[in-house]
Amino acid sequence: MSIRRFTGSCCLLAALVLSADHNLHAKAIWHSLKELAQQADVIVKAKVESIETSETSEELWGFITHIKIATANVERVFKGNVKQKEKVRFIASPTWTCDNSTAIEGETVVLFLEQVKRERKKEDGDFGRFWKALFSIWGEDREILYQIVGSGQGRMEYGLVEGKPMIRLQTRPDSYEDPPVVTVKESQELYGKQAPIDVMYLDENELARSVGSFRKFFL
């Protein structure tokens, strides 16, 4: 089963759960680093410069009334046909019920981004309505627009580990053949005894090597 179809199955489950009880919150599937890298067209370190908020003409998915588009300046490229100092624009708000996509003006993050295809407007139901609303706001002929892969999981913040800025990756425990940098014990020391065991830290060079090792899967 492909990543796209797997995510779609989660979307259907989420819709069924939420239609039964609006107080319940469905959760997206957690992907491994390899899956996120495979799905992404672009992986960059970038600083969010601005966020544009537009109101939708109707309520989507029962809670979406605004769509946010962030503009970020690329500082380092790990994958994709973009260049340093180039600007990328991406959806910085939910696209469906399980989506945690967001952005904060001024933050520097690592972004795993997938290009939004205009053909998505043809999708059925709530999915199609969202993408139609998006492109009525964004326009048909503007520059490339991206979304964060993994329903927001592909936005990775920085944290300090022994005073060194590291990329914080929360993902499935089996995401690595060789888990890098921080052990479960060290993670618990940082976050407390209830820390999830799937919180890992990478420095930028380790991320670059990891993405490079997945390159054969991009073909």
Protein Blocks (a to p, Z undefined) as FASTA:
>chain_A
ZZklmmmmmmmmmmmmmmmomkbccddddddfklmmmmpmbdcddddfbdcddddfbdee
hlacbdcddddddfbdfbdjddehiacdddfbdfbfklccdcdehiacddddddddfklm
mpghjllmmmmmmmmmnopkbccddddehhhplpccdddeehiacddddddfklpfbdgh
iafklmmmmnojklcfkbccddfklmmmmmmmmmmmmZZ
